[in-house]
Amino acid sequence: MDPAALSVFQQFALLLLIATALGLIAGWLKQPLILAYIVMGVAAGPALVGWAAPAEALELLAEFGVTMLLFAVGLKLDPRLVRHLGPVALATGLGQLGFTIVIGYAICVALGYDWVSALYVAIALTFSSTIIIVKLLSDKREIDSLHGRVAMGFLIVQDIAVVIALMVLGSLREAPDASVAQVALATAVKLAGAAAVVWLALRFVVPQLARRAARSGELLLLASIAWGVLAAAGGELAGFSKEVGAFLAGFTLAATPFRDAVAGRMASVRDFLLLFFFIELGLRLEVGAIGGELLPAAILSAFVLIGNPLIVMAIMGFMGFRARTGLLAGLTVAQISEFSIVFVAMGVTLGHVGGAALAVTTTVGIVTIAASTYMILYSEKLYEWLKPLLGVFERQVPYREVRGALAPHDEVLPEVIVFGMGRYGRRLAEQLQHEGHRVLGVDFDPELVRGAAHAAVHVRFGDASDPGLLDDLPLASTRWAVVTLPEPEDALALVAALRARHYRGRIALAARSGEDMRRLSRTHPDLLLRPFQDAADHAARTLITSMES
């Protein structure tokens, strides 16, 4: 079919239909949808079937997709975690970045790439996919595990490296003939300027804006997207690049109590818009260029799949971790990320590298994302198989794990999570905490969140009706999930989501009426609380005791 015979709307309809079909196949194969999108773009483009061709509208949506990706990355980068970034995350993250760049560069030069292309590809090999890693670790309930926390730590280091790389590219875009010293100076100035902008936004703009917008879930989402796009446009005008501006916008929102709610609502928007970036990438890829890079792609894929985990295991073993922890953490960097492709694509736009570098990076991305997904899903079986060979990566006394040196960054892992910080939920949380239990409260009302925080209750802002909320909560350590939400529909949906994630703790539900009690009891909770009836019974007993005294 000739693409010119189709309207832009018809092309989009066709692309979405194909994306859905390939997405279903990817889900059946337990693969990230990113792979389906790239393959679909290649197949639907003029290089093969010719069903669709790049259009201005597609390019615009692709730019929005990259902007939202960097906004989401910044949103995950909580400033408190950056301040408390421990030596393990720093050493592992910087060590992995350094070794991968050096070894990857040497491999690329040996494969015949010029030094600029070799440097671009080597840097691209260092970035791991935060989206894929968080999704897989969440599905396996391993975000709060030791290796999960280590992995999240060095992902923060990678995210910071992403910003620096983008600023360097922004400096090169402004002055393509600049020397290394000039680029370094321009990047340092931009970092200082970015730090000042972030401080001003955190001090005077973002908290007030977020607090007002949080009164409505829809308004919070709109305001967050507007803030991200505005910052991206401002970053482009200031010479930072759109990507840096979007990242900094997300970073400023990450410091607010509304971070989890924004991230949960942004996920679908980000994924939908990012679809168009990968479709456009696939449409523009030349199949002949990919075919000519198969041998380099195979060698570099083997390096990422095997070399990156070995680098992490060696560093963690030296720092006193067990080989098992090193392997499970190392497997999370056994792929390159969607940003790796974005980074090299920017190099192509600047004229620094040719299509061959983009083709080999995209091919490595497809291979490593596909293979590492299964490696992470079946990591325990992989460890048992490799266990006899891993002794070299473990000290005789793995002292960090023996004495349990690694602890969560900013809060104690809770025994009880209370969903709903109304008068009943907050009082319940306060009493449990007063008795020495570790409690975390969750609510979507910013006023209730602020009030609970002032009462020294650990609390998170989050919408219990959002299915993505549970992925960010430390359910593995939780013995009780107490649901005090006023609407029984929300409580029922939350219980279903907990059980769908194979939550192993107990569940308590608060029923405010007889009808609510009948509906909630059908879920067979471990405990059914009756706020009004229990309060009346307690008041009656108190009154009777007073009358008899």
C-alpha positions as CSV (number, residue, x, y, z in Angstrom):
1,M,0.0,0.0,0.0
2,D,1.3,3.4,-0.9
3,P,1.6,5.6,2.2
4,A,0.7,8.7,0.1
5,A,-2.7,7.1,-0.5
6,L,-3.5,7.2,3.3
7,S,-4.3,10.3,5.3
8,V,-2.2,11.1,8.4
9,F,-5.2,10.0,10.6
10,Q,-5.4,6.7,8.6
11,Q,-1.7,6.1,9.0
12,F,-2.0,6.6,12.8
13,A,-4.9,4.2,13.0
14,L,-3.0,1.6,11.1
15,L,0.1,2.1,13.3
16,L,-1.9,1.8,16.5
17,L,-3.6,-1.4,15.2
18,I,-0.3,-3.0,14.3
19,A,1.2,-1.9,17.6
20,T,-1.6,-3.5,19.5
21,A,-1.2,-6.8,17.7
22,L,2.6,-6.9,18.2
23,G,2.1,-5.7,21.8
24,L,-0.1,-8.8,22.5
25,I,2.6,-11.0,21.0
26,A,5.3,-9.3,23.2
27,G,3.1,-9.8,26.3
28,W,2.7,-13.4,25.5
29,L,6.5,-13.7,25.2
30,K,7.0,-11.7,28.4
31,Q,8.8,-9.0,26.6
32,P,8.7,-5.2,27.1
33,L,6.5,-3.4,24.6
34,I,9.5,-1.3,23.5
35,L,10.7,-4.2,21.4
36,A,7.3,-4.5,19.7
37,Y,7.3,-0.8,18.8
38,I,10.7,-0.8,17.2
39,V,10.0,-4.0,15.2
40,M,6.7,-2.6,14.2
41,G,8.3,0.7,12.9
42,V,10.9,-1.3,10.9
43,A,8.2,-3.6,9.4
44,A,5.6,-0.9,8.6
45,G,8.2,1.6,7.2
46,P,9.2,2.1,3.6
47,A,12.2,-0.2,4.1
48,L,9.9,-3.3,4.1
49,V,6.1,-3.3,3.8
50,G,5.7,0.4,3.2
51,W,2.4,0.8,5.1
52,A,3.4,4.1,6.7
53,A,6.0,6.8,6.4
54,P,7.4,9.5,8.8
55,A,5.2,12.5,9.0
56,E,5.5,15.9,10.8
57,A,2.7,14.9,13.3
58,L,4.6,11.6,14.1
59,E,7.8,13.5,14.7
60,L,6.1,16.0,17.1
61,L,4.6,13.1,19.1
62,A,8.0,11.4,19.1
63,E,9.5,14.6,20.6
64,F,6.8,14.7,23.2
65,G,7.5,11.0,24.0
66,V,11.2,11.7,24.7
67,T,10.3,14.7,26.8
68,M,7.9,12.7,28.9
69,L,10.5,9.9,29.2
70,L,13.1,12.3,30.7
71,F,10.4,13.9,32.9
72,A,9.5,10.5,34.3
73,V,13.2,9.7,34.9
74,G,13.6,12.9,36.9
75,L,10.4,12.2,38.8
76,K,11.8,8.9,40.0
77,L,15.0,10.7,41.2
78,D,14.0,11.7,44.7
79,P,16.4,14.5,46.0
80,R,16.5,12.8,49.4
81,L,17.9,9.6,47.8
82,V,20.5,11.7,46.0
83,R,21.6,13.3,49.3
84,H,21.8,9.9,51.0
85,L,23.4,8.1,48.1
86,G,25.7,5.6,49.8
87,P,29.2,4.4,48.9
88,V,27.8,1.2,47.5
89,A,25.6,2.9,44.9
90,L,28.3,5.4,44.1
91,A,31.1,2.8,43.7
92,T,29.0,0.4,41.8
93,G,27.4,3.0,39.6
94,L,30.6,4.9,38.8
95,G,32.6,1.7,38.4
96,Q,30.1,0.2,36.0
97,L,30.0,3.5,34.0
98,G,33.8,3.8,33.8
99,F,34.6,0.2,33.0
100,T,31.8,-0.1,30.4
101,I,32.9,3.0,28.6
102,V,36.5,2.1,28.5
103,I,36.0,-1.6,27.5
104,G,33.2,-0.8,25.1
105,Y,35.2,1.9,23.4
106,A,38.1,-0.5,22.9
107,I,35.8,-3.1,21.4
108,C,34.2,-0.5,19.0
109,V,37.6,0.7,17.9
110,A,38.7,-2.9,17.3
111,L,35.6,-3.4,15.2
112,G,36.6,-0.5,12.9
113,Y,34.5,2.4,14.2
114,D,36.0,5.9,14.1
115,W,36.7,7.3,17.6
116,V,33.6,9.5,17.7
117,S,31.2,6.7,16.8
118,A,33.1,4.4,19.2
119,L,32.7,6.9,22.0
120,Y,29.0,7.4,21.3
121,V,28.2,3.7,21.2
122,A,30.4,3.0,24.3
123,I,28.5,5.6,26.3
124,A,25.2,4.3,25.1
125,L,26.2,0.8,26.4
126,T,26.4,2.2,29.9
127,F,22.8,3.2,30.4
128,S,20.3,0.6,31.7
129,S,16.5,0.8,31.3
130,T,15.1,2.2,34.6
131,I,11.5,1.5,33.3
132,I,12.2,-2.1,32.5
133,I,14.2,-2.8,35.7
134,V,11.7,-1.3,38.0
135,K,8.8,-3.1,36.2
136,L,10.6,-6.5,36.4
137,L,11.7,-6.1,40.0
138,S,8.2,-4.9,41.1
139,D,6.6,-7.9,39.4
140,K,9.0,-10.2,41.3
141,R,8.5,-8.2,44.6
142,E,12.2,-7.5,44.8
143,I,12.3,-3.7,44.8
144,D,12.8,-3.8,48.6
145,S,15.3,-6.6,48.6
146,L,19.0,-6.0,49.1
147,H,19.9,-6.4,45.5
148,G,16.9,-4.4,44.4
149,R,18.0,-1.4,46.6
150,V,21.5,-1.7,45.3
151,A,20.2,-1.7,41.7
152,M,18.0,1.4,42.4
153,G,21.1,3.1,43.8
154,F,23.3,2.7,40.8
155,L,20.3,3.6,38.5
156,I,20.3,7.0,40.3
157,V,24.0,7.4,39.4
158,Q,23.2,6.5,35.7
159,D,20.3,9.0,35.7
160,I,22.7,11.7,36.9
161,A,25.1,10.7,34.1
162,V,22.3,11.0,31.6
163,V,21.8,14.7,32.5
164,I,25.5,15.4,32.2
165,A,25.6,13.6,28.8
166,L,22.7,15.7,27.6
167,M,24.3,18.9,28.7
168,V,27.5,18.0,26.8
169,L,25.5,17.3,23.7
170,G,23.7,20.6,24.2
171,S,27.1,22.4,24.4
172,L,28.2,20.7,21.2
173,R,25.0,21.6,19.4
174,E,25.6,25.3,20.2
175,A,29.4,25.2,19.3
176,P,30.2,22.2,17.1
177,D,33.8,23.2,16.7
178,A,34.5,23.9,20.4
179,S,37.5,22.3,22.1
180,V,37.3,19.8,25.0
181,A,38.1,22.5,27.5
182,Q,35.4,24.8,26.1
183,V,32.8,22.0,26.2
184,A,33.8,21.2,29.8
185,L,33.5,24.8,30.8
186,A,30.1,25.2,29.1
187,T,28.8,22.1,30.7
188,A,30.0,23.2,34.2
189,V,28.3,26.6,33.7
190,K,25.1,24.8,32.6
191,L,25.2,22.5,35.7
192,A,25.6,25.5,37.9
193,G,22.7,27.3,36.1
194,A,20.6,24.1,36.3
195,A,21.2,23.8,40.1
196,A,20.2,27.5,40.6
197,V,17.0,27.0,38.6
198,V,16.1,23.8,40.5
199,W,16.7,25.5,43.8
200,L,14.5,28.5,42.9
201,A,11.7,26.1,41.6
202,L,11.8,24.0,44.7
203,R,11.8,27.1,46.9
204,F,9.2,29.3,45.3
205,V,7.2,27.5,42.5
206,V,6.7,23.8,42.6
207,P,5.4,23.1,46.1
208,Q,2.7,25.8,45.9
209,L,1.7,24.8,42.4
210,A,1.5,21.1,43.2
211,R,-0.4,21.7,46.4
212,R,-3.1,23.6,44.6
213,A,-3.3,21.3,41.6
214,A,-3.5,18.2,43.9
215,R,-7.1,19.0,44.8
216,S,-8.1,17.2,41.6
217,G,-6.4,14.2,40.1
218,E,-7.0,15.4,36.5
219,L,-5.7,18.8,37.3
220,L,-2.6,17.4,38.9
221,L,-1.9,15.4,35.8
222,L,-2.4,18.4,33.5
223,A,-0.3,20.7,35.6
224,S,2.5,18.1,35.8
225,I,2.6,17.7,32.0
226,A,2.4,21.4,31.5
227,W,5.3,21.9,33.9
228,G,7.4,19.3,32.1
229,V,6.7,20.6,28.6
230,L,7.2,24.3,29.7
231,A,10.6,23.3,31.3
232,A,11.6,21.4,28.2
233,A,10.8,24.4,26.0
234,G,12.7,26.7,28.5
235,G,15.7,24.3,28.5
236,E,15.8,24.4,24.7
237,L,15.8,28.2,24.7
238,A,18.5,28.3,27.4
239,G,20.7,25.9,25.5
240,F,20.2,22.9,27.9
241,S,18.2,20.9,25.4
242,K,14.5,19.9,25.8
243,E,15.6,16.6,27.4
244,V,17.5,18.3,30.3
245,G,14.7,20.8,30.9
246,A,12.1,17.9,31.1
247,F,14.4,16.0,33.5
248,L,14.9,19.0,35.8
249,A,11.1,19.5,35.8
250,G,10.6,16.0,37.0
251,F,13.4,16.3,39.5
252,T,11.7,19.3,41.1
253,L,8.4,17.5,41.4
254,A,10.2,14.5,43.0
255,A,10.8,16.5,46.1
256,T,7.1,17.0,46.8
257,P,4.7,14.6,48.6
258,F,2.8,14.2,45.3
259,R,5.6,12.4,43.5
260,D,4.1,8.9,43.6
261,A,0.7,10.1,42.5
262,V,2.1,12.0,39.5
263,A,4.4,9.1,38.5
264,G,1.5,6.7,38.6
265,R,-0.7,8.9,36.5
266,M,2.1,9.9,34.1
267,A,3.1,6.3,33.3
268,S,0.4,5.7,30.8
269,V,0.9,9.0,29.1
270,R,4.6,8.5,28.9
271,D,4.3,5.0,27.5
272,F,1.7,6.0,24.9
273,L,3.8,9.0,23.7
274,L,7.0,7.0,23.8
275,L,5.4,4.5,21.4
276,F,5.7,7.2,18.7
277,F,9.4,7.7,19.2
278,F,10.2,4.1,18.7
279,I,7.8,3.8,15.8
280,E,9.5,6.8,14.1
281,L,12.9,5.3,14.9
282,G,11.9,2.0,13.3
283,L,10.4,3.8,10.3
284,R,13.7,5.7,9.7
285,L,16.0,2.7,10.2
286,E,17.5,1.2,7.1
287,V,17.2,-2.5,7.0
288,G,20.4,-2.7,5.0
289,A,22.3,-0.7,7.7
290,I,21.1,-3.2,10.3
291,G,22.2,-6.1,8.2
292,G,25.7,-4.7,7.8
293,E,26.0,-4.3,11.6
294,L,25.0,-7.8,12.7
295,L,28.5,-9.0,13.7
296,P,29.4,-5.8,15.7
297,A,25.9,-6.0,17.3
298,A,26.4,-9.6,18.3
299,I,29.8,-8.9,19.9
300,L,28.6,-5.8,21.7
301,S,25.4,-7.6,22.9
302,A,27.5,-10.3,24.4
303,F,29.6,-7.7,26.2
304,V,26.5,-6.1,27.6
305,L,24.8,-9.3,28.6
306,I,27.9,-10.9,30.2
307,G,30.4,-8.1,30.7
308,N,28.2,-5.6,32.5
309,P,27.0,-8.1,35.2
310,L,30.6,-9.3,35.7
311,I,31.7,-5.7,36.3
312,V,29.0,-5.2,38.9
313,M,29.7,-8.5,40.5
314,A,33.4,-7.8,40.8
315,I,32.8,-4.4,42.4
316,M,30.2,-5.6,44.8
317,G,32.3,-8.7,45.7
318,F,35.2,-6.4,46.5
319,M,32.9,-4.3,48.7
320,G,31.9,-7.3,50.8
321,F,28.7,-8.6,49.2
322,R,27.8,-12.2,48.5
323,A,28.1,-13.5,45.0
324,R,24.3,-14.1,44.8
325,T,23.6,-10.4,45.6
326,G,26.2,-9.3,43.1
327,L,24.7,-11.5,40.4
328,L,21.1,-10.5,41.0
329,A,22.0,-6.8,41.0
330,G,24.4,-7.2,38.0
331,L,21.7,-8.8,35.9
332,T,19.7,-5.5,36.0
333,V,22.4,-3.8,33.9
334,A,22.5,-6.6,31.3
335,Q,20.7,-4.5,28.8
336,I,20.9,-1.0,27.3
337,S,18.0,1.4,27.7
338,E,15.6,3.3,25.5
339,F,17.7,6.4,26.4
340,S,20.8,4.7,24.8
341,I,19.0,4.9,21.5
342,V,17.8,8.4,22.1
343,F,21.4,9.5,22.9
344,V,22.8,8.1,19.7
345,A,19.9,9.4,17.6
346,M,20.8,12.9,19.0
347,G,24.4,12.3,17.8
348,V,23.0,11.5,14.3
349,T,20.9,14.7,14.4
350,L,24.1,16.7,15.3
351,G,26.0,15.1,12.5
352,H,28.6,13.5,14.8
353,V,27.8,9.9,13.8
354,G,26.2,8.1,10.9
355,G,23.3,5.7,10.6
356,A,25.6,2.7,11.3
357,A,26.1,3.8,14.9
358,L,22.3,4.1,15.4
359,A,21.6,0.8,13.7
360,V,24.1,-1.1,15.8
361,T,22.8,0.6,19.0
362,T,19.2,-0.2,18.2
363,T,20.1,-3.8,17.4
364,V,22.0,-4.2,20.6
365,G,19.0,-2.7,22.4
366,I,16.6,-5.2,20.9
367,V,18.8,-8.2,21.7
368,T,19.8,-7.2,25.2
369,I,16.4,-6.1,26.3
370,A,14.9,-9.4,25.1
371,A,17.5,-11.6,26.6
372,S,17.9,-9.7,29.9
373,T,14.2,-9.8,30.6
374,Y,14.3,-13.6,30.8
375,M,17.6,-13.4,32.7
376,I,16.0,-11.2,35.4
377,L,12.8,-13.2,35.5
378,Y,14.7,-16.5,36.0
379,S,17.6,-15.0,38.0
380,E,17.3,-17.5,40.9
381,K,17.5,-20.5,38.6
382,L,20.4,-18.8,36.8
383,Y,22.2,-18.3,40.1
384,E,21.8,-22.0,41.0
385,W,23.2,-23.0,37.7
386,L,26.2,-20.7,37.9
387,K,26.8,-21.0,41.6
388,P,29.9,-23.3,41.4
389,L,31.6,-20.7,39.2
390,L,30.8,-17.5,41.2
391,G,33.1,-18.1,44.2
392,V,35.8,-15.8,42.7
393,F,33.4,-12.9,43.1
394,E,32.9,-13.3,46.9
395,R,35.2,-12.5,49.7
396,Q,35.9,-15.2,52.3
397,V,33.8,-13.1,54.7
398,P,31.1,-11.0,52.9
399,Y,31.1,-8.5,55.7
400,R,28.4,-6.1,54.4
401,E,25.7,-8.8,54.4
402,V,27.0,-10.5,57.5
403,R,26.4,-7.5,59.6
404,G,23.5,-6.2,57.6
405,A,25.0,-2.9,56.8
406,L,22.6,-1.7,54.1
407,A,19.4,-0.1,55.2
408,P,16.7,1.8,53.4
409,H,17.5,5.5,52.7
410,D,14.8,7.6,54.2
411,E,12.2,5.6,56.1
412,V,11.9,2.5,58.2
413,L,10.3,-0.4,56.4
414,P,6.7,-0.6,57.7
415,E,4.9,-3.5,59.5
416,V,1.6,-1.9,58.8
417,I,0.4,0.2,55.8
418,V,-2.8,2.2,56.5
419,F,-4.7,3.2,53.3
420,G,-6.7,6.3,54.1
421,M,-5.5,9.0,56.5
422,G,-8.9,10.3,57.5
423,R,-9.8,10.8,61.2
424,Y,-10.1,7.0,61.7
425,G,-7.1,6.0,59.7
426,R,-4.8,8.7,61.1
427,R,-5.8,7.9,64.7
428,L,-5.3,4.2,64.1
429,A,-1.8,4.9,62.6
430,E,-0.9,7.2,65.5
431,Q,-1.9,4.6,68.1
432,L,0.0,1.7,66.3
433,Q,3.1,3.9,66.0
434,H,2.8,5.0,69.7
435,E,2.8,1.3,70.7
436,G,6.1,0.8,68.8
437,H,4.9,-0.5,65.5
438,R,6.4,0.7,62.2
439,V,3.5,2.3,60.2
440,L,3.2,3.9,56.8
441,G,0.1,5.9,55.8
442,V,-1.2,6.5,52.3
443,D,-3.7,9.1,51.2
444,F,-4.7,11.2,48.1
445,D,-5.8,14.3,50.0
446,P,-2.9,16.7,50.4
447,E,-4.3,18.3,53.5
448,L,-4.6,14.9,55.2
449,V,-1.1,13.9,54.1
450,R,0.2,17.2,55.6
451,G,-1.7,16.7,58.8
452,A,-0.4,13.1,59.3
453,A,3.2,14.2,58.5
454,H,2.9,17.0,61.2
455,A,1.7,14.3,63.6
456,A,5.0,12.4,63.0
457,V,3.3,9.6,61.0
458,H,5.3,8.3,58.0
459,V,3.0,9.1,55.1
460,R,3.0,9.0,51.3
461,F,0.8,10.8,48.9
462,G,-0.9,8.3,46.6
463,D,-4.2,7.4,45.0
464,A,-5.4,4.0,46.2
465,S,-7.5,3.7,43.0
466,D,-4.3,3.9,40.9
467,P,-3.1,0.3,40.3
468,G,0.5,1.5,39.9
469,L,0.6,2.7,43.5
470,L,1.3,-0.7,44.9
471,D,4.4,-1.1,42.8
472,D,6.1,1.7,44.7
473,L,5.1,0.5,48.2
474,P,7.3,-1.8,50.4
475,L,4.8,-4.7,50.5
476,A,7.4,-7.3,51.1
477,S,8.1,-6.1,54.7
478,T,4.4,-5.4,55.5
479,R,2.5,-7.7,57.9
480,W,-0.8,-5.9,57.7
481,A,-2.6,-3.8,55.1
482,V,-5.3,-1.8,56.8
483,V,-7.9,-0.2,54.4
484,T,-9.9,2.6,55.9
485,L,-11.1,4.1,52.6
486,P,-14.6,5.6,52.8
487,E,-15.8,4.2,49.5
488,P,-16.3,0.4,49.4
489,E,-15.6,0.2,45.7
490,D,-12.1,1.7,46.3
491,A,-11.5,-0.8,49.1
492,L,-12.6,-3.7,47.0
493,A,-10.3,-2.6,44.1
494,L,-7.4,-2.2,46.4
495,V,-7.9,-5.7,47.9
496,A,-8.0,-7.2,44.4
497,A,-4.8,-5.4,43.5
498,L,-3.0,-6.6,46.6
499,R,-4.0,-10.2,46.0
500,A,-3.1,-9.9,42.3
501,R,0.4,-9.0,43.4
502,H,0.5,-12.1,45.7
503,Y,0.6,-9.9,48.9
504,R,1.5,-12.4,51.7
505,G,0.5,-10.3,54.7
506,R,-2.9,-9.9,56.3
507,I,-5.7,-7.5,55.3
508,A,-8.0,-5.5,57.5
509,L,-11.0,-3.6,56.1
510,A,-13.1,-0.8,57.7
511,A,-16.8,-1.0,57.1
512,R,-18.9,2.1,57.9
513,S,-22.4,0.6,57.4
514,G,-24.1,-2.8,57.4
515,E,-24.2,-2.8,53.6
516,D,-20.5,-2.0,53.5
517,M,-19.9,-4.8,55.9
518,R,-21.8,-7.3,53.8
519,R,-19.9,-6.3,50.6
520,L,-16.5,-6.2,52.2
521,S,-16.9,-9.5,54.0
522,R,-17.2,-11.3,50.7
523,T,-13.5,-10.7,50.1
524,H,-12.8,-12.7,53.3
525,P,-10.5,-10.2,55.0
526,D,-8.4,-11.3,58.0
527,L,-10.1,-8.6,60.1
528,L,-13.2,-6.5,59.6
529,L,-13.2,-3.3,61.5
530,R,-16.4,-1.4,62.3
531,P,-15.4,2.2,63.1
532,F,-18.8,3.5,64.3
533,Q,-20.0,0.4,66.0
534,D,-16.6,-0.2,67.7
535,A,-16.5,3.4,68.9
536,A,-20.1,3.2,70.2
537,D,-19.3,-0.1,72.0
538,H,-16.2,1.4,73.6
539,A,-18.1,4.5,74.6
540,A,-20.8,2.4,76.2
541,R,-18.3,0.3,78.1
542,T,-16.6,3.5,79.4
543,L,-20.0,5.0,80.4
544,I,-21.1,1.9,82.2
545,T,-17.8,1.7,84.1
546,S,-18.2,5.3,85.2
547,M,-21.8,4.7,86.3
548,E,-20.8,1.7,88.4
549,S,-17.9,3.5,90.1
